[in-house]
Amino acid sequence: MFIDSGRIIVILCKEAHLMTTREELKVDTARDEWEKLISQGWRRTKPVWEDS
């Protein structure tokens, strides 16, 4: 699992996304992180590119 962080930069009234860091988690750590997010109320969503 990768955790990407970044920021939104406004240039000439347009928003651009700038990725600042990427952290790779091993399987066991990723599972622990997933369980933590779910317990905090996060929910799985469909990808925006999925057709349906």
TIVO-2410 file (N, C-alpha, C; in nm, 3 decimals):
# residues 52
REC num residu      c1      c2      c3 atome chaine
REC   1      M   0.085  -0.116   0.000     N      A
REC   1      M   0.000   0.000   0.000    CA      A
REC   1      M   0.090   0.122   0.000     C      A
REC   2      F   0.047   0.223  -0.074     N      A
REC   2      F   0.120   0.349  -0.077    CA      A
REC   2      F   0.034   0.458  -0.014     C      A
REC   3      I   0.095   0.543   0.064     N      A
REC   3      I   0.027   0.660   0.119    CA      A
REC   3      I   0.093   0.781   0.055     C      A
REC   4      D   0.015   0.850  -0.029     N      A
REC   4      D   0.064   0.969  -0.097    CA      A
REC   4      D   0.013   1.092  -0.024     C      A
REC   5      S   0.100   1.191  -0.012     N      A
REC   5      S   0.062   1.319   0.047    CA      A
REC   5      S   0.099   1.428  -0.051     C      A
REC   6      G   0.026   1.536  -0.044     N      A
REC   6      G   0.056   1.646  -0.134    CA      A
REC   6      G  -0.020   1.770  -0.093     C      A
REC   7      R  -0.024   1.865  -0.186     N      A
REC   7      R  -0.096   1.988  -0.161    CA      A
REC   7      R  -0.154   2.038  -0.291     C      A
REC   8      I  -0.253   2.124  -0.278     N      A
REC   8      I  -0.316   2.187  -0.393    CA      A
REC   8      I  -0.257   2.327  -0.406     C      A
REC   9      I  -0.212   2.358  -0.524     N      A
REC   9      I  -0.153   2.488  -0.552    CA      A
REC   9      I  -0.244   2.561  -0.650     C      A
REC  10      V  -0.276   2.685  -0.620     N      A
REC  10      V  -0.360   2.764  -0.709    CA      A
REC  10      V  -0.269   2.854  -0.793     C      A
REC  11      I  -0.275   2.833  -0.924     N      A
REC  11      I  -0.195   2.912  -1.019    CA      A
REC  11      I  -0.290   2.969  -1.123     C      A
REC  12      L  -0.295   3.100  -1.132     N      A
REC  12      L  -0.381   3.167  -1.230    CA      A
REC  12      L  -0.524   3.114  -1.225     C      A
REC  13      C  -0.578   3.106  -1.104     N      A
REC  13      C  -0.717   3.063  -1.079    CA      A
REC  13      C  -0.743   2.917  -1.115     C      A
REC  14      K  -0.638   2.838  -1.132     N      A
REC  14      K  -0.654   2.695  -1.159    CA      A
REC  14      K  -0.584   2.618  -1.048     C      A
REC  15      E  -0.642   2.505  -1.010     N      A
REC  15      E  -0.582   2.422  -0.906    CA      A
REC  15      E  -0.492   2.316  -0.968     C      A
REC  16      A  -0.372   2.306  -0.918     N      A
REC  16      A  -0.279   2.201  -0.959    CA      A
REC  16      A  -0.243   2.120  -0.835     C      A
REC  17      H  -0.226   1.991  -0.852     N      A
REC  17      H  -0.193   1.902  -0.741    CA      A
REC  17      H  -0.044   1.872  -0.743     C      A
REC  18      L   0.020   1.886  -0.630     N      A
REC  18      L   0.162   1.860  -0.618    CA      A
REC  18      L   0.184   1.750  -0.516     C      A
REC  19      M   0.233   1.634  -0.561     N      A
REC  19      M   0.262   1.525  -0.469    CA      A
REC  19      M   0.395   1.555  -0.400     C      A
REC  20      T   0.394   1.550  -0.267     N      A
REC  20      T   0.515   1.584  -0.193    CA      A
REC  20      T   0.586   1.462  -0.135     C      A
REC  21      T   0.511   1.360  -0.095     N      A
REC  21      T   0.575   1.240  -0.038    CA      A
REC  21      T   0.498   1.115  -0.078     C      A
REC  22      R   0.566   1.003  -0.078     N      A
REC  22      R   0.504   0.872  -0.099    CA      A
REC  22      R   0.569   0.776  -0.002     C      A
REC  23      E   0.485   0.708   0.076     N      A
REC  23      E   0.535   0.611   0.174    CA      A
REC  23      E   0.481   0.474   0.137     C      A
REC  24      E   0.569   0.375   0.130     N      A
REC  24      E   0.527   0.239   0.100    CA      A
REC  24      E   0.518   0.160   0.230     C      A
REC  25      L   0.403   0.096   0.251     N      A
REC  25      L   0.384   0.016   0.371    CA      A
REC  25      L   0.388  -0.132   0.335     C      A
REC  26      K   0.449  -0.211   0.420     N      A
REC  26      K   0.449  -0.355   0.403    CA      A
REC  26      K   0.309  -0.408   0.435     C      A
REC  27      V   0.281  -0.530   0.396     N      A
REC  27      V   0.146  -0.587   0.405    CA      A
REC  27      V   0.089  -0.578   0.546     C      A
REC  28      D   0.161  -0.623   0.646     N      A
REC  28      D   0.108  -0.623   0.783    CA      A
REC  28      D   0.080  -0.481   0.833     C      A
REC  29      T   0.170  -0.389   0.803     N      A
REC  29      T   0.151  -0.250   0.843    CA      A
REC  29      T   0.034  -0.188   0.769     C      A
REC  30      A   0.019  -0.222   0.641     N      A
REC  30      A  -0.092  -0.170   0.561    CA      A
REC  30      A  -0.226  -0.219   0.617     C      A
REC  31      R  -0.232  -0.345   0.657     N      A
REC  31      R  -0.356  -0.398   0.714    CA      A
REC  31      R  -0.391  -0.326   0.845     C      A
REC  32      D  -0.291  -0.302   0.928     N      A
REC  32      D  -0.315  -0.228   1.053    CA      A
REC  32      D  -0.365  -0.087   1.024     C      A
REC  33      E  -0.305  -0.021   0.925     N      A
REC  33      E  -0.347   0.114   0.888    CA      A
REC  33      E  -0.490   0.114   0.835     C      A
REC  34      W  -0.524   0.016   0.752     N      A
REC  34      W  -0.659   0.004   0.697    CA      A
REC  34      W  -0.762  -0.014   0.809     C      A
REC  35      E  -0.734  -0.101   0.904     N      A
REC  35      E  -0.825  -0.123   1.016    CA      A
REC  35      E  -0.842   0.004   1.099     C      A
REC  36      K  -0.734   0.080   1.117     N      A
REC  36      K  -0.740   0.206   1.191    CA      A
REC  36      K  -0.830   0.306   1.119     C      A
REC  37      L  -0.815   0.317   0.987     N      A
REC  37      L  -0.897   0.411   0.911    CA      A
REC  37      L  -1.045   0.372   0.916     C      A
REC  38      I  -1.075   0.245   0.901     N      A
REC  38      I  -1.213   0.197   0.907    CA      A
REC  38      I  -1.274   0.227   1.044     C      A
REC  39      S  -1.197   0.207   1.151     N      A
REC  39      S  -1.248   0.233   1.286    CA      A
REC  39      S  -1.273   0.382   1.310     C      A
REC  40      Q  -1.206   0.468   1.230     N      A
REC  40      Q  -1.225   0.613   1.242    CA      A
REC  40      Q  -1.339   0.663   1.154     C      A
REC  41      G  -1.409   0.571   1.085     N      A
REC  41      G  -1.523   0.611   1.004    CA      A
REC  41      G  -1.497   0.621   0.855     C      A
REC  42      W  -1.376   0.595   0.809     N      A
REC  42      W  -1.347   0.597   0.666    CA      A
REC  42      W  -1.422   0.483   0.600     C      A
REC  43      R  -1.462   0.500   0.476     N      A
REC  43      R  -1.533   0.397   0.401    CA      A
REC  43      R  -1.474   0.382   0.262     C      A
REC  44      R  -1.481   0.261   0.210     N      A
REC  44      R  -1.435   0.234   0.074    CA      A
REC  44      R  -1.532   0.297  -0.025     C      A
REC  45      T  -1.479   0.357  -0.129     N      A
REC  45      T  -1.562   0.416  -0.234    CA      A
REC  45      T  -1.521   0.358  -0.369     C      A
REC  46      K  -1.606   0.377  -0.468     N      A
REC  46      K  -1.572   0.332  -0.602    CA      A
REC  46      K  -1.471   0.429  -0.662     C      A
REC  47      P  -1.376   0.378  -0.739     N      A
REC  47      P  -1.284   0.467  -0.809    CA      A
REC  47      P  -1.361   0.558  -0.905     C      A
REC  48      V  -1.314   0.677  -0.925     N      A
REC  48      V  -1.384   0.770  -1.014    CA      A
REC  48      V  -1.375   0.726  -1.160     C      A
REC  49      W  -1.282   0.639  -1.194     N      A
REC  49      W  -1.267   0.595  -1.332    CA      A
REC  49      W  -1.345   0.467  -1.361     C      A
REC  50      E  -1.414   0.412  -1.261     N      A
REC  50      E  -1.489   0.288  -1.281    CA      A
REC  50      E  -1.620   0.317  -1.351     C      A
REC  51      D  -1.652   0.237  -1.452     N      A
REC  51      D  -1.779   0.252  -1.524    CA      A
REC  51      D  -1.888   0.172  -1.454     C      A
REC  52      S  -2.000   0.238  -1.426     N      A
REC  52      S  -2.117   0.167  -1.373    CA      A
REC  52      S  -2.230   0.258  -1.344     C      A
***
